[in-house]
Amino acid sequence: MSGGKELRTGSKDQDSTVKAGSIKVNTILDNLGNAKATISGSQIKAALYQ
């Protein structure tokens, strides 16, 4: 019985780690998206001023 509880606790920890990893990946992707938007905005401004 105790072994089953230990396994369940371990899987919960893994789920939490996976979720935290997913959130980090999503945050990185959001930051990359924002960076791309900023770069394209700068390129548009540069094209307008040329």
Helices and strands as residue ranges (DSSP letters): H 2-49
